Amino acid sequence: MGKKEIKLLKQIFERVKEEGKLTGESFQKLHSIFGERFIRAWKTLQEKRVKKYVFKPSGKTVWIVVGKEKDYLILPEAEFCTCDDFYFRVMDHEVHLCYHLLAQKLADLLGLYEKIEESDEIYETLMKEWKEITNK
């Protein structure tokens, strides 16, 4: 994905944020950029598989996308995901985002995620579990 596509992607995300919805035009543009990855991301939103964990009282936030075989830890600020597609295609610059990252970004913009509040006391336990899942 070149600089032109990344710029277009940012413009689409801005429009979605302003409008609070994904219009047909934005849907088509995202599909033209990402193809099947966008369809998979959209299906992930429809199936409510994006989770935002907020830990109290610290306010730490962890994003998880529930995949077909395991859960994926998402770090949106770093545009990082623990899936194989990220390691093999995003890191090699074949694509800009895996579908999990795309789903998280859209979920955040549209408010289409499940918010789960947990105690700071179990933060380390959950992080350990999520990291173990990625190493299997």
C-alpha positions in Angstrom: 0.0 0.0 0.0 1.5 3.3 -1.1 1.4 6.7 0.4 -1.6 7.6 -1.8 -3.7 4.7 -0.4 -2.7 5.5 3.2 -3.7 9.1 2.6 -7.1 8.0 1.1 -7.6 5.6 4.1 -7.1 8.4 6.6 -9.6 10.6 4.6 -12.1 7.8 4.7 -11.7 7.3 8.4 -12.1 11.0 9.0 -15.4 11.0 7.0 -16.6 8.0 8.9 -15.8 9.7 12.2 -17.6 12.9 11.2 -20.7 11.1 9.9 -20.8 8.5 12.6 -21.5 5.8 10.0 -20.1 4.1 7.1 -21.8 5.3 3.9 -22.0 3.4 0.7 -19.3 5.5 -0.9 -16.8 4.9 2.0 -17.8 1.2 2.0 -16.9 0.9 -1.7 -13.6 2.8 -1.3 -12.5 0.6 1.6 -13.5 -2.5 -0.4 -11.4 -1.2 -3.3 -8.4 -0.6 -1.1 -8.6 -3.8 1.0 -10.7 -6.2 -0.9 -11.4 -9.4 1.0 -9.7 -8.0 4.1 -12.3 -5.3 4.3 -15.1 -7.8 3.9 -13.7 -9.9 6.7 -13.3 -6.8 8.9 -16.9 -5.8 8.3 -18.1 -9.3 9.1 -16.1 -9.1 12.3 -18.0 -6.0 13.3 -21.4 -7.5 12.4 -20.6 -10.5 14.5 -19.6 -8.3 17.4 -16.1 -9.8 17.8 -14.3 -6.6 18.7 -13.8 -6.2 22.4 -12.5 -3.2 24.3 -11.3 -4.0 27.8 -11.0 -1.1 30.2 -9.3 -1.7 33.5 -10.3 0.2 36.6 -9.2 2.3 38.3 -6.1 2.8 36.0 -8.1 3.3 32.8 -5.7 1.0 30.9 -7.3 -0.1 27.6 -6.7 -3.4 25.7 -8.4 -4.2 22.4 -9.0 -7.8 21.4 -10.5 -9.2 18.2 -12.0 -12.6 18.6 -10.7 -14.6 15.6 -11.9 -17.9 14.2 -9.2 -19.9 16.1 -7.9 -17.5 18.8 -8.1 -14.0 20.2 -5.8 -11.4 18.8 -4.3 -8.6 20.8 -4.5 -5.2 19.0 -2.3 -2.2 19.7 -4.1 0.5 17.7 -1.6 3.3 18.3 1.2 1.2 17.0 -1.0 -0.4 14.3 0.1 -3.8 15.6 -1.8 -7.2 15.7 -0.7 -10.6 16.9 -2.0 -12.5 13.9 0.0 -14.3 11.3 -1.2 -12.0 8.5 0.4 -9.1 10.4 3.7 -10.9 10.8 3.9 -12.2 7.2 2.2 -9.5 5.1 2.0 -6.3 7.0 5.6 -6.5 8.3 6.7 -7.3 4.8 4.8 -4.2 3.5 2.6 -6.3 1.2 -0.5 -4.8 2.9 -1.0 -1.9 5.2 -3.4 -3.5 7.8 -4.6 -7.0 8.6 -8.4 -7.4 8.8 -8.2 -7.5 12.7 -6.6 -4.0 12.8 -9.1 -2.7 10.2 -12.0 -4.1 12.2 -10.7 -2.5 15.4 -10.3 0.9 13.7 -13.8 0.8 12.2 -15.3 -0.5 15.5 -13.7 2.4 17.4 -14.9 5.0 14.9 -18.4 3.6 14.8 -18.8 2.5 18.4 -19.4 -1.1 17.3 -17.5 -3.0 20.0 -18.2 -4.6 23.3 -16.9 -2.7 26.2 -15.8 -4.9 29.1 -14.8 -3.3 32.4 -12.4 -5.3 34.6 -10.4 -4.7 37.7 -6.7 -3.7 37.5 -6.1 -6.7 39.7 -6.7 -9.1 36.8 -4.9 -7.0 34.1 -1.6 -9.0 34.4 -3.5 -12.3 34.3 -5.4 -11.4 31.2 -2.4 -10.0 29.5 -0.5 -13.2 30.2 -3.3 -15.3 28.7 -3.6 -13.1 25.6 0.2 -13.2 25.1 0.2 -17.0 25.6 -2.5 -17.4 23.0 -0.3 -15.6 20.5 2.7 -18.0 21.2 0.8 -21.2 20.5 
